[in-house]
Amino acid sequence: MVSCLEIVARYRGRHITESDLGVVSQIIAAYPDGSRRFISKEVCKAWEWRQTNGTLKDMVCRSLLLLLQSKGLIKLPPPKCKLPNPLAGRKKPVKIEVDQIPIESAINKLYPIHLKQVR
């Protein structure tokens, strides 16, 4: 059983202890030019942190590392690359002009009427 005084964070059912922080800090210090992905994989290997299918919990670990950094418990290396956000530079669609002139006629003179569902 882990002492409550030693637990510094809880994340997705895992108790992060001061000794866990020591392992993370050692990995970061050992690979100062390593990417965040590489560091998270090394942390998963050190902790034997795997999914039920045996693969490393890499994405969960990266989220945990960001949480620990936001709490000031560790200092991650800067991101190696910034992925482009396709929505950031998206052009606005062309505005469609709709005829606003009212139709003044009997409905039976407008046949055939076709209705189409649009999004």
N, C-alpha and C positions, 0 to 999 in steps of 0.2 A: 504494500500500500504506500502511496506517495504522500508525503507530509504536505498539508495544505499550505504551510509556510514556504515550501519549495516551489509550488506551482505559481508561474508568472502569467500564464494565459491558458485558456481553453479554446480549442478550435475543432469543430466537427467531431466531437467526442474524444479528442486527444488532449491530455493534460501536458502542457509544455512546462518543463521544469528548468531550473537554473542550469542543471547539467546539460539539458538539451540545448540551451542557449550557448553553452560552452562548445558543444559539438558544431553548431552552426557557425559560430565565430571562428573556430579553427578551420573549417572548410573555406570560409570566405577569405581568411588570411592566407591559406595555402594556395588559393587560386585567385589572386587579385585581378587578373585579366579574364577570368572566367565569366561566361554569360550567366544571367540569372537562371536560365533553363538548366545549364550545366550544374550550377550550385544546387538547385532544387533536386536534381537527380542524385547528386552525391549525398545530400541530406537524407533522401529517401533510402538510399543504399545503407547509409550508416545506421538509420533507425529501423531498417527492415520494414519500411512503411509501404505496403503493397495492397492492391485491390484484391478481391476474392479470386479474380482470374490470374493473379500473379504479377500483373504489370505494376510498375511503380506509380504511386499517387502523385505524379509530377505536377499536375495542374493545381491540385489541392495544396500541395506543398508551396507552390509559388504564391498562392493567395495567402497562405500562412506567413510566408516570409515578408510579404508586403504589410501584413497586419503587424508583425513584430517590428518592422521598420517604422511604421506610423506611430507605434507606442514608444519609439526611441530605444528599443532594446537591442537592435542590431543596425548595422549600416551596410546596405547592399551596394554593389558597384552600380554605376549608372547603366541604363539600358543600352544595349549594343545597337539596336535599330528601332526605329519607330515605324510601325506599320501604317500604311496610308488608310485614311478613313474615307471610303467612297461616298459617304453621305455629306461630308463637309463641303466638298466643292461641287455639289450637285446643282445643276441649273434649274431654275423654276420653270414649270411648264408654261407653255404659251397660253395666254388667256383667250378663252373662246368667247366670241361675241354672240349673244343670243338675241334673236329678234324679239323685241318687247312690244311690238305693235299688237294690240288686241284683235282677235278674230271676231268679227260681228257678222254672224250668219247662223242659219238654222243648222242644227247638228246633222240632220239627214242630208244636207247638201255637202257635207265634208267627207262622205264615204268615198273610198274605203279608208278606215283609220287603222294604222298599224302601230302597236305599242311594242317597244323593245326595252328590255331591262339593260341598264347601263350602270357602271360603277364609277 
